[in-house]
């Protein structure tokens, strides 16, 4: 019992994976006089069903949240790409206008007007 109060094993239920907790539980069980002191009583069917539904709801919520986060990020990336494309086309038109390339300028203007 002194090992559990000093923090050895971390009070885990044997699922840690470090090996320390399972050996300290075995020692504690031998000194304590049985498994009844360290284990929880079994859950009722209603409590098991309630926890199963809670885990199912939590999994659904995480998937829902992840799906919508992904869609939001995709829409943001797409919007940025569209803005960059529009800026690039506008710069091309200005470049054609500055170089007095009327044919190129009118071609770019007519091309942008057709999409509207």
C-alpha positions in Angstrom: 0.0 0.0 0.0 2.9 2.3 0.5 3.9 1.9 -3.2 0.5 3.1 -4.3 0.5 6.1 -1.9 4.0 7.2 -3.0 3.0 7.3 -6.7 4.6 4.2 -8.0 2.4 2.8 -10.8 0.5 6.0 -11.1 -2.7 4.3 -9.9 -3.5 3.0 -13.3 -5.7 0.1 -13.9 -3.1 -2.1 -15.6 -3.6 -0.5 -19.1 -0.4 1.7 -19.0 2.0 -0.5 -20.9 5.0 0.5 -18.9 5.1 -2.7 -16.9 5.5 -0.9 -13.6 1.8 -0.5 -12.8 0.9 -4.2 -13.4 3.6 -5.4 -11.0 2.7 -2.9 -8.3 -1.0 -4.0 -8.7 0.0 -7.6 -8.2 1.9 -6.7 -5.0 -0.8 -4.5 -3.8 -3.4 -7.2 -4.4 -1.4 -9.7 -2.4 -1.0 -7.4 0.5 -4.5 -6.0 0.4 -6.0 -9.4 0.7 -7.9 -9.7 -2.6 -9.1 -8.3 -5.8 -12.2 -6.8 -4.4 -10.5 -3.7 -3.0 -8.7 -2.6 -6.2 -11.4 -3.3 -8.8 -14.6 -1.5 -9.4 -17.9 -3.4 -9.2 -19.3 -4.5 -12.6 -21.5 -2.1 -14.4 -25.2 -2.7 -14.8 -26.6 -3.3 -18.3 -28.1 0.1 -18.3 -24.8 1.8 -17.4 -23.0 -0.2 -20.0 -25.5 0.8 -22.7 -25.4 4.5 -21.5 -21.5 4.5 -21.8 -21.7 2.7 -25.2 -24.1 5.4 -26.5 -21.9 8.2 -25.1 -18.8 6.8 -26.9 -20.8 6.4 -30.1 -22.1 10.0 -29.8 -18.5 11.2 -29.1 -17.1 9.4 -32.2 -19.9 10.8 -34.3 -19.3 14.3 -33.0 -15.5 14.1 -33.8 -16.2 12.8 -37.3 -18.8 15.6 -37.8 -16.4 18.2 -36.6 -13.5 16.9 -38.7 -15.7 16.7 -41.8 -16.8 20.3 -41.5 -13.3 21.6 -40.6 -12.0 19.9 -43.7 -14.7 21.5 -45.9 -14.1 24.9 -44.4 -10.3 24.6 -45.0 -11.0 23.4 -48.6 -13.4 26.4 -49.3 -10.8 28.8 -47.9 -8.1 27.4 -50.1 -10.3 27.5 -53.1 -11.4 31.1 -52.4 -7.7 32.1 -52.1 -6.9 30.4 -55.4 -9.8 32.2 -57.2 -8.7 35.6 -55.8 -5.1 34.9 -56.9 -6.3 34.0 -60.4 -8.4 37.1 -60.7 -5.4 39.2 -59.5 -3.2 37.6 -62.1 -5.6 38.2 -64.9 -6.0 41.8 -63.9 -2.2 42.3 -63.8 -2.0 40.7 -67.3 -4.6 43.2 -68.6 -2.7 46.1 -67.0 0.6 44.9 -68.5 -1.0 44.7 -71.9 -2.4 48.2 -71.5 0.9 49.7 -70.4 2.8 48.2 -73.3 0.2 49.5 -75.7 -0.6 46.0 -76.9 -4.3 46.8 -77.8 -4.9 43.4 -79.4 -3.8 41.5 -76.3 -5.7 43.9 -74.0 -9.0 43.6 -75.9 -8.6 39.9 -76.1 -8.1 39.7 -72.3 -11.0 42.1 -71.6 -13.4 40.2 -73.9 -12.2 36.9 -72.3 -13.0 38.2 -68.8 -16.4 39.6 -69.9 -17.5 36.3 -71.3 -17.2 34.6 -67.9 -19.6 37.1 -66.2 
